[in-house]
């Protein structure tokens, strides 16, 4: 439940006049545009903001993955929970530009998921299942009925394979969506064939610090130009787009741009009613208003006249802003005329154009609610798990709505068992069935006009004889989860073989396990409030999994995902303890200082190995004695996330010169990594990064200096240590570096030249600097044995 400060902040940042203006601006167009991409943050926010707020189009973002295979510049969330965070970010980005979201993939357990960076569209489609992706896009076309589809990226070499796959699938779906013989099962979902009228490609390059389009973009056939900026904020639409992009904070998005120009070049590749040709306006040849819809030859004269008159009333209502009385009078008349025209359509005509009229009526109802009501709020209170009792508190401030009714929208298994209060303030008592399903981690759609999630409210009332109906989402979504949440500390452990296998102490937080499932020979016993895991004598190398049970069922963990830029959400995941039995030796005398930015768990993993690790604070970096450490490890992105670390670069250089070992894990060029300033000697990170990474986790690794101490002491790194890696080998490899750096490894993706900037080390003064572009932190999370053995070597004293 949101606290009072959160609720006040939301209210203040959504002024009534802004809400009314935004709702009115939807009425300017009857068109829908869909933008396709592969990840949250792929959307063309500036262009979409212009199409939505300047032209009034409905905007839909079709996104294939939740971004769960990506990186996180905010915190330690990765994998499934990162997908939850990035889903919430995509919803917030869409909320800021009033866009729908159609998700094609549903998290890491779905075939269509973010499996990490790909250089190849064919490989991506093979892994996702090309027919599966195309079917889901066809379904989205038929559901949202876009007039225009625009992928964000080109299907060209040098571009992310996921982007290439989505652009290719979007074009394939363009023809199939209109084919009645394609996916006839959609009829059972109430969907009929739909012809997208135009398919555009971006006439701009997708090259950046990450990508490197190898061929130029197609020729421009249309320039979308908007002369004046947003009426509400005064910002250019590119700036408004950056405000939307800023919601993708985990990816470091959102920048201020001085003197932005609202112009976007597009290439019309496909057009349903004629050959592609240069255009003056993206709305050319499309029914962009009710007047255009009225020109359809299949309409009766009466229906056409009603729609033309309705458009006149809509224009009057828009021009009347901010006069609520005149807006309301005009739009009630428009709604009545649209309803009259809608009722006279035959079945075929209704299938072809009824969605435009239905959408316009819904948009008008939203405006009329803003005109005649001050607000509608719904809050779920109390526990939300099977067999629970909870409340729903609804406040409606709408004195100008006659016959006001409010009804809850609830999922199966949640029933109303009591109500109290007048229509404007109703309190519902709810009962959740003991057999109610848990809410999934990944919602399938997002609609900025409401109706999201499993529960909400429907408000209706009369205005001058016209009944309006709106959907309102609760202030926080209803999410049914397990009754008891269990967290374990730690969830992973490492035991070195050949040493005394000491017991592993586990602290249970939340629910109390009633028993454990453990492999043969392993035992778990209670000791006070903790649990102690005893490995069997002489246990062989490998991973052992132990699962706690609560009331006879495998336990789950409920984790809240909360950052200031998103609305809080939750993630439910199974709980288990993984113990890695590992043949590894530790370097003698290593005393390690760790500087993390919150984006990796390397410090924790070093402690699991039994290393002596101290987390370095700002005071340690700026004024503390660094000489007490033999090694300082800098986590991924840390120079970009910690200004104290940037300021301490000179002290770190001195630490190396005086005999210390500095180990830096990979950084992006955007992480304030200055090639001549950040490392002790010049070391530049390759850009575009697509050219400086190895995405195949099984790519062969050539050890260039097998006797180098970093690869031979205290563990000799051998072929088996490169087995079982997950997602990729490495990224952001160094491209240029001082001759003092020695190249220790060579590796490459199939068909590419070897790269030698993944692991570099230089003797500098009396110490050493080692730069690691391998995705070591991810392999440690996955308990890859070779990653721990390599880590133990890397942190040895200089």
N, C-alpha and C positions, 0 to 999 in steps of 0.2 A: 504494500500500500504506500503511495507517495506521501511524503511528509508535507507540512503546510508550506514550507519554503519552495519546494518543487512545484506545488500547485500554483502558488502565487507567481513564480517565475514564468510558468507556461502561459498563464493568463495575461501577464503584462506583455509578453512577447507575441501575443496574438490579438492585437487591438481589434475592436469591433469594426472600425472603418476599413482596416486592411482585409479582414475576413470577407466583408461585404464586397469590396472591390475585386478581390480574387475570385469570389463566386460569380460575380457579374461577368468577369472576363471570359469565363468558360462559354458564355452564350454567343460569343463572336463567331464560332465555327461549328460545323457539323462533321468535321473531318477527324480522323484518328491516324496518328503516325506511330509506328513501332520501330524502336531502335534495338538492334540485337548485339549481344556481346557475350563473352565467356565468363567474366568475373565481375563481382561487385567492384565498381570504379571504372569499368570499361565504357560506360555510357558517355555519349557526347553531350555533356551537361549544358554547355553554353548554347549550342544549337537548339537543344530541346527546350531550354528556358525561353528562347526567343519564339519558337513555334507555339509553346503553350501560352506565354503571357502577352506576347505581341499579337499573335494570330488567333489565339483562343482554341487551338487544337487540343484534343485529348492526346496525351502522351503515354505510351506504354513501353517499358523497358523489359525486353525478354532476355533473361540471363541464364546461362546453362549451368553454372556451378555456384557454390557458396563461398568460393575462395579459400576452402579449408586447407589447400596444399600450399598456400602462400606464406608470406612472412608477416611479422607483427612488430611494428615499431613502438607499440604502447606497453606491452606486457608479455607475460609468458604463455598466453593462450596460443595453442597450435593444434592442428588436426580438427577433430569434431567441434571442439568448443570455439576455435577460431572461426569455423563456419557459422556458428551461432552469432558471434560478435559481428562478423561481416554481413550477415543477413540483417541484423539490426541496423548496421550502418547504411546498407542499401535502402532500407525502409526510410531512414531519416533523410538520406539524400533525395529519395523520391518525394517525401513529404515537403521538402523545401522547394521543389519545382512542380508540385501537384501532379505527380506521375503515378501511374499504376506500375506494378512489378509482376511479371509472369515468370515464375521459377521453373526451369526445365529439369534441373537436377535437385536432389533432395538429401544431400549430405554424403559423407564418406562411405556409407553402406549402399549407396545407389550406384549403378554402373556409370551414370553421368556425374562425375565428381572431379574435383581439382586434384589431379594426381601429381602435381608439381609441374615444373617448366617443361615444355615440349617444343622442339624445333620443327616438328613435322605434323602437318594437318592430317595426312593419311594415317599415321600412327595414332593420333588422337581419336579419329573416327573409328578406328579399329578397336581401340580400348573402350570407348564409350558405347559402340554399336551404332553404325551410321543410320540404319533403319530406325533405331530407337530415337535418336536425336531428331531426325526428320519428322517422325510421327508426332513427337511432342511439339515441334514447331508448327506443323500443320494444324494440330489441335489448338494451339495458341492463335494462329491466324483465324481459324473458324470461330473461336470464342470471342476475340476482341475485334475482329473484322476491320483491321487497319486498311486505310486507303493507300498508305505509303509505308514501305519498309526500307530502313536505312541501316545496314551494318556499320559499326564504328571503324572496323579495320578491313584491310584488303587481304585477299588470299594470295600472298606473294612470298617468295623465299625471303628469309631474313626477319619474318614476323613470327610471333608466338604461335605455336601449333594449335593451341586452343582457339585463338582468334581466327586462324585460317579455317579451322573446322567449322566454326559457327557461321562464318560468312558463306562458306560453300553450302552448308545445310540450309541456310536462309534462302539461298537462290533455288535450291532443289525444291524446297517447300512451297515456293511461289507458284510453281505450276501444279503441284499435287493438291494444294488446298482447294483449287477450283474443280478438281476432277472427282465426279461422284463415285467413281470406282476405286478411288484411293481411300483407304481406311474407312470403309463403310461402318465399322463399329462405332464411329463417332456419332452416328445417328441415335444410338442408345443414350448418349449424353445430351441429346437435344441440340446437337450441332449439325449444321448443313454446310455444303460446299460454299466457299467464299473466294472471290477473285480479288486479290490485291491489285490495285490499278497501276501502281508504279513501284519499281525497285531501283533505288539509287545506290551507288557506291560513293564513298568519300573520294573527292578529287584532290585529296591532300595526302602527303606521306605520313605513315605511322612511325617513321624513324624517330628515335629518341635516344636517351642515354642507355636504354634497355634494348631497343629494336633497331633493325637496320634493313629497311625495305630495299631489296636488290633491284627492283624495277620501278620506274617512275609511275605515279598515279595516272589513272585514265584522264582524258581531256575533260575540261569543265564544260558542262552543258547548261548549268544553272548556277548563278551566284545568289545565295540568300542574303539579302542586305536589309538591315533594320536601321533606319536613320536616327531614330530617337530611342533613348533608353527606357528602362522600366518606369512606369508612371508612379508606382508606389514608393520605390526606394531611391529612384534617381540614378541607379547603377546601370552601366551597360549590361547587356544580357550575358556577355562573357564573364563579367564580374559576378552576376547572379549565379551563373553556372559554377564559378569557383566556390561560392558559398555552399552550393549543393555538394561539390566535390570535397569540401572540407569535412563533410560527414564521414568520409573514408579516412579518418584520422589514423587508423592502424596501418594505413599504407602511406602516410605522410602527405596526403593530398590537400589541395586548397592553397592557392597563393594569390597575393595581391598583384594585379597587373595594371601598370600605369598606361593610360591612353589606349585601352582595348578597343578594337574595331569590330563591330558586330557584322561580320561577313563570313560566310562559309561557302565553299565551292563544292558542288555535287556533280556527279556524272549519272545521268539517267540511262541505265542499262536495259531495263525492261519496261514495257508499257503495254497494258492489256488491250487497248483500243487503237493501236497504231504503232508505227515504228518510232523509236526514240528520236527526239529532235530537240534542238535548243529551246529553252523556255525563258519567259520573263518572270514567272512567279511559280513557286512550288505548288500553288493551288490551281494552276491551269488545268483545264479538262476534268476538274473534279467538282462534286457538289459541295461547295464550301459554305453554303448558307441554306436556310429553309427556302429562300427564293430559288436557288439552284435546284433543290430537291423538287420544288413545285413544277419545274420544267420537264420532269420525266413524263414521257408520252403515255405511260400506262395509268397515270392518275386521272381521276375524274375531274371535270372542271370545278366542281364544288370543293373537292379536296385541295386542288391546286390553289384556288382562291383563298381558302382558309390558311394555308401555309404561307402564302405571300403576305396576308394580313398579319399573321402571327409574327413574321419577321419584322414588320413595321413596329409592332408593339415591343418586341425585344429591343430594337434600336432605340425606341423611346425610353425604355427602362434603363438601358446602359447610359444614355445621355443624361438621365435625370440624377445620376449619382452626385451628391450623397443624400438626395431627398428620398427618404425611405417611403413616404406616403405615395409619391408619384411612381417610384420603382415598383411598389407592390401592386398598384392599380394596373399598370401596364403589363406586368408579367402574369397576373391572374387572367387577363384577357388573352394573352398569348397562349397560356396553358389550355384554356378552354378550346381555342381554335385548333391547337395541335391534337387534342383529344378527339375533336370532331373529325379531323382529317384521318386520324389513326383508325377510328372505328369504321371508316368507309373503305378501307383497303381490302382487296381480295387476298386470298392466302398467299399466292405467289408474290404479289407486290409487297405484302407485309414481310415476307421472308427477305426480300431484297433491300428494303429501305426502312422497315419498322424499327430496326435497332437505332437509327438516327433519331427518330421521333421519341422513342422510349428514353434514350439518353438525354435528350433535350428536356423532357418533362422532369427527369430526375434532377437535372441541373437547375431548372427553374424552382423546384421544391426547395433545393438547398438555399437559393437566394431568398425565397419567401420566408424560410425559417430565420435567416439572418435578419430580415426586415422586421419580423414580428416576434422574435424571441431574443432573450438576453443570453441564454445558454442552456446546455443540457450536460449533466455530469452523472457518471455511473461509476461506483467504486465497489469492488468485491471485498468483503471483510471476512477474516477468520481463516481457519485451516482449509486447505484445498487438496484433499486426497480421498481415495475411495473410502466410503462409509462415514465421511465427515458431514458436519452441519456447518453452514456458513451463511452469510448475509449478502444482500445486494442493495446498496443504498443509492437511490436515484433522485436527483434534484433537477427539476425542469422549471425554468423561469420564463414563461411564455404567456403573459396575461392577455395578449391580443389574439391567441389561437382559441377558437371555439371548439367545443367537443374534444378537448385534449385527451388523448389516450396514450399510455405508455405500456409496452409489453416487452418482457425480457426475451432475448434470443439465446437459447441454452442448448448445449450439446446433449446427445443421448446419454442417459444415466444421471442427469441432473434435473431434479423436479422441484417445483414450487410447493412448499408445504404451509405457507402462510403469508399474508400481506397485511400491511398497516399503513395508515397515512392517506392524505388527499392525493389527487392525481399529480400535483406538482412536487410532492415529496413522498415517494413510496419506498417503503422498506420491505424487501422480500426475504423470507426465510427459505433457504434452499437445502435440499438433502442430496448428497452425492451417493449414488449406488455403490455398494461394496464391490461391484463388478465393473464399474466404470473404467474405461480405457484411459491410460495416461496420455497426456497431450504430447505430441511429437515435438522434437527440437527445431524442426524446420517448416515454417508455414509455407503453403504452396503459392499464395498470391498476396499482394498488398494493394489496397484500394484507398487512395487518399480521401475519398468521400465516405469511408466507413464500411462497416460490414465485415471487418477483419477478425480473424481468430475464431475460436469456438463459441464465443459468447459476446453479447452486446445488448443494446436496446433498440427498439423501433418506436419512434415518436410520430404520432399523426395528429392532425387538427385541421380545422376548417378556416379558410380565409375567403370571405365573400362568396361562400358556396362552393369553393374549390378545396378539395381535400389534399393536403400535402402529407408526404410520408418521407421520413429520413432515417438513416441508420446512424447510430452513434456507437463508437467503440468505448469500452471502459477506459478509465485513466491508466490502468495497467491491465494487461490481458489476463484472462482466466487460464491458468495452466494447472491441470490436474497431474499431480506427481505422486511418488511413493510416500506413504505415511511417515516413514523414518528415513532420514538421510544419514549415511555413514561416510565419514572421511577417515582415511588412515594416514598416519605419519610415522615413517615414510611409506610410500607406495612401492618403492623399488629399493633393492639392496644389492650390494656386490660382495661376494665372498671369494677371497683368493684361495685357490686350491694350493695344497702343499703347506698351508698354515693351519693353525688350530681353528676349526670351524666354530667360531663363537656364536652364541645365540643372537637372534635378531629381535630387538624389542620394538613393538608396534604400539602406538597410541591410537585408540579408537575415539573418534570425535563424533558425537551425535548418538546414533543408535548403537546398541550393544549387540555384537554378534552372539548368536546362541550356539553356533558350531562353525566348523571350518571344513572345506573340502581341500585336501592336501594330497600330493603325490605319495606313492608308497615310500615308507621310510621317514617321511617328514612328520613332525608333530607340532601341534600348537597348543599352548597351555596358558591359562589365565594366571597373571601374577599381579595382585592388587587390581588397579584399574587398567593395566596394560595387558597386552598379549605378547607372548614370547614364542618365537618360531625356532625350533631346533632342527637344523639340517642333519641328515644321516651321516655317520662317519664315512669318510672317503667318497663323498658324493662326486659324481662325474661332472665335467664341464657342461654348461648349457643353462637354460632358463627353466626354473620351476615356478609354477603359478599356484597360488593358494587363494581360495575364494571364501570370504566370510558369508555366512548365512544369517538372515534375520527372520525368525519365525518360519524357518524351513525354506526360505527363498533366497536366491543370490541377492546380496545387498546392492543398493544403488546410492550414488552420490548426487545431491542436488547442489549445483554451483551457480551462484548469481553472477551474471556478467553485467557490470555496472561501470560506466564511464560517463563523464559529464556531457558528452556530445550525443549520447543515445538514450533511449528509454530503457530502463533496466529490463533484463530478460533472464532466463534461467536455462541451464543445461543439465540434463539428467544422463548419467553414464553409469555403467556397471563398475563395481569396485573389486579390485583384486590386488594382491601383493605379488610382485615379480622379483625373484631372486636370481641374479646372474652368478653362476659358479664359473670362475674365470682363472685361467693360468696367466698371472700377471705379476711382475715385480715392480717395486716402487724405487725411484731414484733416492739415493742416500742423501740426507741432509737438506732436502728441499723444504723451504719455507715460502709459502706462496701468498701473494697479495692478489686479490681478485677484484677487478673493476667491471661491474656489470651495469647494463642499462635497463635491466628488467625484461629483456627479450630472449634470454636463454637460461638454462638451468645448469650451466657448466660448473658454477661454484658448488652446487649441491652434489653434482656427480663426482667432483674431485674429493669431496668429503666422504662420499660413499666408498671411494677407493681406499680411504684411510690416509689421505694426504693432509698435511698441516696447512689449512687455508684460513685466511683472514679477509673479510670483506672490507675494502678500502673506502672510507668516507671522504667527504670533501675536505675535512680537516686533515686527514691522513695525506691526501694528495697535495694540499697547499702548504702544509707546515710540518707534517709528521716526518719521522725518520724512515726513509725508504730502504736504508741500508740493512735494516733487520731482515729484509726479505731476500731470498736468492732469486726469486722469479716473480714477475708481475704479469698476470694474464688479463687482457682487455677483451671483454665480451663483444658479441656482434652489435653493430650500430652504435656502440657506446660513445664514440667521439661526437656523433650527431645528437645524442640524447643527454649527455652530461657536459655542461659548460665548464664545470670544475675540472673535468678531464682535459678539455681543450686547453684551459689555462695552465695545466700542469705539464704540457708537452715538453717544455724545456727541462723540467725536473726529471721526467722520464728519460730524456736523452742523457742527462747526467748520470742517472742510475745505471744506464747501459755502459757508458764510458768507464764508470768506476767498478765494473765487474758484474752487474746484474744481468739477468736474462729477461728481456721483454718479449712476450708472446701476444701478438694481436690476431684475433679472429676476424673473419671477413667483414668488410665494410663496403657500402655502396659509395659511388662518387658523390652522392647527395648527402652523405653523412658527415659533412664538413671535414672530409679527408683531403688535406692539402698535400700533394705528392712531395713537395719540398719542405713542408712544415710539420706534418703530423709524425711521420716515421723518423728515426734517427738518420737515415740516409734516403735519398730520393727513391720513391716507390709509387708508381702511378697505377691506378686501378683501370682495367680495360673498359673501354666504352666504344660502341654500344655493348652492353654486357652479354647479349645473345652470342657474340663472337668469343666471349671469354668465360665460358662455362662448359661443363660436361654434364649432360642431363641424364645419361644412361647410368643407373646405379651399378650396373655390372660391367661398365667399360673397363677394359684391361688397363692396369697400372704398371708402368715401367719404373722401377726404382733405379735412379741414375747414380746414386752414391750409397750403395748398400752398407758400407762401413762407416758412414757418417754417424756420429754419436746419437743423433736424433732418430736414426732408424735402426740402431744396433744396441743402444743401452737405455735402460736396463733390460729391454725386451728387443729381440731381433725381429723386426717387422718382416713378415714373410707373406707368401701368396694367400694363405688362409685368412690373413687379417683384412683382406680387401673383399672377402666374401660376405654376402648377406646385407650389403648396404641398401638403404631404402631411399627412394625418391630420386636422388641424384648424387653425383660424386662431389661436385663443387661448383661455385659460381663467384662472380666478381674476381676472377683471377687477375693477378698483376700483369700488366702489359709491358711496362718499362721499369727498369730498376738499376740502381747503382751497381757497378761491376763487383762490388764487395759481396753482393748477395749470391749465394750458391743455389743452383736449381737442384732440388732433391728428387722430384718426381716428374714424369711425363705421362699424360693421359689425354684421350680424345674420344669424342663420339664417333660412331661408324662413318667412314667416308670423309673424315676431317683430319687436318694436320694435327700433330701432337701439340699440346699446350704445356708449358713448363713453369707457369706462374702460380701453381696451386699450393706449393710449399717451398718457401724460400727462407734462407737463414744466412746471416752475415755476422762475422766477427767484427766488432766495433769497439775500439779501445781495449779494455780488459773484459768486456762483456759481449753480449750477443743479442741480436734482434731476429725473431722468427715470425714470419707472417704466414697465416694459415687460411687459405681460401676454400679448403674442403668444408663440406657441411657437417663438421664434426659434432656440433651441438645437437643436430637432429639425430645423428647416429647414436649418440649417447642416450637420448630419450628413448630410442628404439632398442636399447641394450645390445647394440652390435659389439661383440667382443673385441674385434680389432680396433674399434674406435677408442676403447678404454686403454688398450695396450699402447696405442699411438699417443694418447693423451699423457700417459705416465712418462713416456719418453720426452715429450715436448716440454714438460715443466721442469726438467732437470736443471740444476744450476749451470751457469755458463761455463 
